[in-house]
Amino acid sequence: MQQLSNESRLVLLLTKASLSDSELDEVDRLFSKHFNWQSFFGRVYYHRVTGLVSEAMTKKKFKSWIHKEFKNSIWSSAEMFFLRSQKELKYIQQLHNLLVQHEIKYAFLKGVELNYTIYSRHGLRISTDADLLVHPDSLTLFNKVINQLGYIQGDYDYLKKITPVDRSKKILHKINSHELYPYMKIINEPGLDVQILDIHHSVQLGEGVKNHNKHFVEELLDRSVLQNTSSLSFRSLCAEDSLVFLCAHLAKDAQSTFYKQRGMNLQLYKFCDIHHYIKRKRINWERFFEVAEILGYIQEIEYALYYTEDLYPGTIPEGIECKISNKEPGWLAARLFKESEEV
């Protein structure tokens, strides 16, 4: 197994769903050793796990000294995303109510479900937009409804201005992708400048997608479940479908030319999502693999599960085999943290 630096090993430990007594001792030992705080700081931010690391450092009583500036900075970042998620609640609930009123089949994906049902505190999972799967037959009505709420399709320049896109760009984006051109709305509240919605109309992920099989979408939406939390109600995919989507999305992004060119194809938070999801949910694994096969995602599923288990041992229950390659244990971790020349 490839040896990780103290900083990289610590990031993995602090983002686990739970730590054993021996792992808690290991964290203390790592903090006590010669430690590169700048390197650790960069890894935490790049991999979008500030919330999880801050939560671990706040709740767990580590004996070792932790750099004050790092502690304050990481806490401030986590609080900002907590504030953002609190502000977002109103708009997610508003959207859910309106879609139900107009009988539009939909389900929130990824960040919304993870933030409000999987992670222990809102905002632990950094999310800058909200993803929804909407039935293709409802897209025209959805557009009308969402426009009533003040959302438009366009580009946000982070100067609090949205530039609408023309009809040709909208059509081209829909034809060649599993998503519509993003919808957005200026909010201009502390922690939430703009609300961005990514609308999925297909479960066939990737660029240049040609097979938009709405039958698959309909089946997934028919199995969707109503999530009722203390602060929010919304629909999400059932556990098995949601996990398939998380795994497929991770694997597709890992191979995406767009993300590779930007150095964003391998980020730890996506593996964290799968790890925490499996630890928090009761998964019917037989059903899970059936869905993956129907959607043609067996290779993507095996990739995601194999490397999630490699990063977070004990994630996958015994008896579930995901052997995808002859890569040695620790190979992906070395790539994630740029500790291997093969990047």
N, C-alpha and C positions, 0 to 999 in steps of 0.2 A: 504493500500500500504506500502511495506517495505521501511523504511527510509534509504536513501543513505547518505554517508559521503559527506562533502563539496567538497572534491577532486573528487569523482566520479561524483557528480552532475555537476561539472564544466566541466569535460571531455565531458559529453553528450551535454552540451550547446555549447561548442566551436566547436563541430563537426557537428552541425546542418547546413542545407543548408542556412537558414536565421534566424535571431533573431529579435523578436519584441522589442519594446522599453522597455517593462517590463522585458523581458529576459536580455537585455543589463544591466538594473539596477541590476538584480539579479546577473549577473556576477561580477559587481563591489562590491556588498555586500559580495559575497563569497570570493573574493580576499582580502577584508578588514577584514574578520574574522580570528580567529586563524587558521592558515593554515599549513598543513604538505607538504612542497614542495617536499620532497623526495618521499612521497606517490603519489603525483600528477605526478611527473616526471616518476615514474615507470609505472603508468597506461597509460600514453601517449605513452611511448615506447613499452610496452608489446602489446598494442592493435593496433599498427602500424598506429597511427593517428597523427604523428608528423607534417606532411605537413599541414593537416587541422587546427590543433591548431596554428601552426606558422602563417598561413594565416589569421586566425581570429584575432590573437593578433597584427598583422601588420596593417590590414585594418580597424579594428574597434577601435574607440578612447575610450578606457577604462580610467576611471578617477583614478582608484586605482593603487597603486604601485605594480609592478611586479618584482620579484627577477631577478636581472641582469644576474646572472650565468645561471639561467633557460632560460631566454630569448635568450641569446647568444648561448647556447647549442642547443636549439630547432630550432633556425634559421639555425645554421650550418648543422644540420641533414637534414632539409628541402632543403637547397641549394644543398646538396650532391645528393639527389634524383632528384632534378631538373636538375642538371648536367648530371646525369645518363640518364634521359629520353631524354635529348637533344642529347646525344651521340647515343642513341638507334634509333633515327629517321632514320638515314642513313640505318641501317640494316633492319629495318622493311620495308622501302620503297624498298630496294634492293630485299627483299624476295617477296614482293607483285608483283613487276615487273616481276620477273622470273616465279612465279606461273601463272600469267596471260599469259605470253609468251607461256608457255607449256599447257595452257588451263586446269589447275588443279583447280577443285572446292574447295574453302576453305573459311573460315571466321575466323577472329581474335575474341577471346573471352575475357571476363573479363578485365584484366588490361589494355590492349592496347586501347580498345574502351573507357573505363572509363577515362584513363589518357588524351586522346587526343580529346574526344568529350563531356564528362560529367563534369569533374572537371574544375574549372576556370583557372587552371595553370598546366602545365606539371609537373609531379612528386609529386603532392599532394597525389596521391594514390600510396603508396609504392608497388612496384612490382619487384620481383627478377627474373622473367622469362616471357616469352610470350606464351600464349596458343592459339592454332589454332585447328579448326575443319576441318578435311580433309576427302574427300570422300573415303571410303574404297577401291573402285576400282582404286584409283589413288595413293595408298601408295607406290607401287613399283617405279613408275615414280617419286613420291615425294622424295623418298630416293635417287634416282640418282641425281635429281636436287639439293637437299640440300647438298649432298656430294660435288658437284661442287663448292659450296660456302664455303666449308671448315668445315662444321658441321659434327660431328660424334656422335654416340650413346655411352655414357659412363658415368663415375662418375668423378666429379670435387672435388679435395681435398683442395681447397682454398689456395694452394701453387702454383697456376697458372699452374696446371698440370691436364690433362684429361686422365683417364685410360679407354681405350675402353673395352666394354663388349663383351663376346662371343655370338655366334649365338643362343645358347640354352637359354640364359637369355633374349635375345630379344624376342624370340618366346613365352616363358613362360609369360613374362610381357604382351605381346599383347593378349594372350588367356585369362588371368585372370584379365584384367583391361580394362577400356575404353580408355586407353592411350598407346602409344608406349613408349619404353624406351627413356628417354630424349635425345634430340640432343643438342650438345653444341659446342661452338667455342671460343677459346681464342681471346679476343679483345685487352686487355692490354692497355687501354686508361684510363685517369683519370675519375673515377666514374663508369667505366664499364670494369671490369677485364675479364668477360666472359659473352657471350650471351647464354641463355638456352632456348630451345624451348620444350614445352610440346604439343605433337601432339595427339589430341583426334580423334579416329576413330569411336566412338559410342556416342550416347546421353544417354545411359543407364549407369549412373554413379555408381561407387563403386567398392569394391574389390570382386573378384570371379564372375564378370559379365559373364554370359553365353549367353545372348540374344543380340547379336550385330546386330540389325535390320537396315540394310543400307538404307531401304526405308525411315525411319525417317530422317536419315542424309541427304539424297538427297532432301527431301522436305524442310528442314531447309536451305540448301545451295541454293536451287532454289529461296527462298524468301530473300536471303541475299542482303544487300544494299552496294553500294559503298560510302564510307565516304571520302569526300574531305575537308580537312582543309587547313589553310594557309601554313602549313608546311609538310603535309603528305596526301597520298591517300592509302586507304586500304579497304578491305571488312570486314563487320561485320554482325551478324545476325540482322534481323529486330527487332524493339523495343520489341515487345511482346515475340518473341522467346528468345531474349537476357535476358529479365527479368525472364522468366521461368528458364533459365539456371542458373542465379545468385541465385535465390531462392532455386532451387534444390541442387545446389552445397553447399550452406550454410547449409541446413538441413542435407545433407549426411555427411558433415564434423563434424557437431555437434554430430552425432551418431557414428562416425568412431572410432574404437578401436585404430587404429594407432595414431590419433590425441589426443584421450583421454589420452593415456599413456604418451604423451609428453606435456599435459596441453595446447594444442593448438586448442581444438575442439570448444571453444567459444571465439572468438576475435571480438572486436567491429567493426573493419574495414569492415567486411563482411555485417553487418547491415547498416553501413554508405553507402556502395555501393548501396544497394537497396533503401535506403532513398533518396540519391542524384539522382539516376537514375529516380525514379518516379517523383521527383520534377522538373527534367530537360526535361523529355520526355513526349510526348503525347501518352498515352497508350490506345489502344482499349481493354478494360477490358473483353468484351465478347470473343474476339478472344484469349486473354491471357489465360482465363480459358479453352477454347476449346483445345488449344495446351497442356496445363497442363494435361488435362484429356486423350488426345490421347497418351501422353508420359507416363502416369501412375504416375504423380507427384502431384496429388491433395493434399495429406497429407503434402508433403514437402512444397508446395506452401503456404498452410494455416499456417504451422509452421513459415515459414520465414516472411510472411506478418503480422501475429498476433504479433510476438515479435518485429518486426521493428516498428510497430505502437505503441507498448507499450514503447519502448525506445524513439521514436521520434513522439509524438502525432501530428496528422494532416498530416501524410504521406499518408495514404490511403484515397482516396476520399469517401465521404459519399455514403452510399448504397452498398459498398463493404464489405461483412461480412466475417470474418475469425475467427470463434470461434473454438478453437481446444481443450481446456481443461478447468478445473475449477481452474487453477492457478490464484492467486490473482495478480492484477497489480503490477509491480515492481519486480516480482519473478525472471525474467531472469536477470535484472540489478544487483540484489544482487549476483547472481551466477557469472556474468561476472566480477564483481569487487571484488569477493571473500569476500563479506560481509555477506554471509550466510553460515551456517555449511553444508548445502546441496549442495556440490560442485561435 
